[in-house]
C-alpha cells in the first residue's frame, strides 16, 4: 500500500552564503502526490528561491507518475531560472533519474552536505 506523501520547506544557507530552499519529501511519490510535490514547489517565491534542493532521503518509492511530477517541477524551475539539486536518492532511483534524463536538469548528490557544497 502506498504511503502518503508529505513535504515541507526549510531555508538554509550554502557554505558559499547562498540562500537555499530545501523541499523535504517523505513517503511514496505517485500520481496522488501532486499537491505535496508540485504544490509545495509552486508555493516557493520564485523571485527569491533561486536555488532549490530536493531531499528524497525519506522517500520509499517513486512510481512513473511520481517521476512525471518531478519532471514537471524541473521544467517549471528551468522556466523560472531556478537551479535544482537533489540528494538522498537510493542507488536504484539515482539510476532511474539518470536514465529518464532528470540528471540533465538537476544535479544529483548522495548527501545534503555534498549538494550544498556544490552551490
Residue pairs with C-beta under 8 A, 6 or more apart in sequence:
2 27
2 28
2 30
2 32
2 61
3 27
3 28
3 60
4 27
4 28
4 32
5 25
5 26
5 27
5 28
5 29
5 30
5 32
5 33
5 36
5 37
6 25
6 26
6 27
6 36
7 23
7 24
7 25
7 26
7 36
7 37
7 39
7 40
8 23
8 24
8 40
9 21
9 22
9 23
9 24
9 40
9 43
9 44
10 21
10 22
10 24
11 19
11 20
11 21
11 22
12 19
12 20
12 22
12 53
12 116
13 19
13 20
14 20
14 51
14 116
14 117
14 119
15 116
15 117
15 119
16 119
18 50
18 51
18 119
19 48
19 49
19 50
19 51
20 51
20 52
20 53
20 116
20 119
21 44
21 49
21 51
21 52
21 53
22 52
22 53
22 54
22 55
22 112
23 40
23 41
23 44
23 52
23 53
23 54
23 55
24 55
24 57
24 58
25 36
25 37
25 54
25 55
25 56
25 58
25 59
26 58
26 59
27 33
27 58
27 59
27 60
28 59
28 60
28 61
28 62
28 63
28 66
29 36
29 37
29 59
29 61
29 62
29 63
29 66
29 67
29 69
29 70
30 61
30 62
30 63
30 65
30 66
31 63
31 65
31 66
31 69
33 66
33 69
34 69
37 66
37 69
37 70
37 73
38 69
38 72
38 73
38 76
41 52
41 73
41 76
41 77
42 76
44 52
46 80
46 82
49 82
50 81
50 82
50 83
51 82
51 83
51 85
51 119
52 77
52 82
52 83
52 84
52 85
53 84
53 85
53 86
53 87
53 112
53 115
53 116
54 70
54 84
54 85
54 86
54 87
54 106
55 86
55 87
55 88
55 112
56 62
56 86
56 87
56 88
56 89
56 93
57 87
57 88
57 112
58 88
59 88
59 89
59 93
62 70
62 93
62 96
67 96
67 97
67 100
67 102
70 97
70 102
71 100
71 102
71 105
73 84
74 84
74 102
74 105
74 106
75 105
77 83
77 84
77 105
78 105
83 119
84 105
84 106
84 107
85 106
85 107
85 108
85 109
85 115
85 118
85 119
86 97
86 102
86 106
86 107
86 108
86 109
86 115
87 108
87 109
87 110
87 111
87 112
87 114
87 115
88 110
88 111
88 112
89 97
89 108
94 108
97 103
97 106
97 108
98 108
102 108
107 115
107 118
109 115
109 118
